[in-house]
Amino acid sequence: MTLNVEIYEMDYSCSPGGVNCWEVSTNDELCTTGFATAGDAIQYVLDKYPYDELNLNVKSLNWYFKEYADEYAV
């Protein structure tokens, strides 16, 4: 089975200074969050799906802000 995996950095501003963490989203589960690093998130996916082919896409918070700015640029 081929599994599409997105790993992305999230910015939560609920605490002073914000809390950055990484989330995993796949085409067979909604979302898993709370990883301190992208490496931790990747390891989670590798452990959970050891026999599947993974199409992996990793996006940083800086990428998100750039995409957002480009989309809403005037």
Residue pairs with C-beta under 8 A, 6 or more apart in sequence:
1 52
1 53
2 52
2 53
2 54
2 55
3 26
3 27
3 28
3 49
3 52
3 53
3 54
3 55
4 26
4 27
4 55
4 57
5 24
5 25
5 26
5 45
5 54
5 55
5 56
5 57
6 24
6 25
6 26
6 57
6 58
6 59
7 22
7 23
7 24
7 25
7 38
7 41
7 42
7 45
7 56
7 57
7 58
7 59
8 22
8 23
8 25
8 58
8 59
8 60
8 61
8 64
9 20
9 21
9 22
9 23
9 38
9 59
9 60
9 61
9 64
10 20
10 21
10 22
10 23
10 33
10 61
11 18
11 19
11 20
11 61
12 18
12 19
12 20
12 21
13 19
20 61
21 33
21 34
21 35
21 36
22 33
22 35
22 36
22 37
22 38
22 40
22 41
23 31
23 32
23 33
23 34
23 35
23 41
24 31
24 32
24 33
24 35
24 41
24 44
24 45
25 31
25 32
26 45
26 49
32 44
35 41
35 44
38 58
42 56
42 58
45 54
45 56
46 54
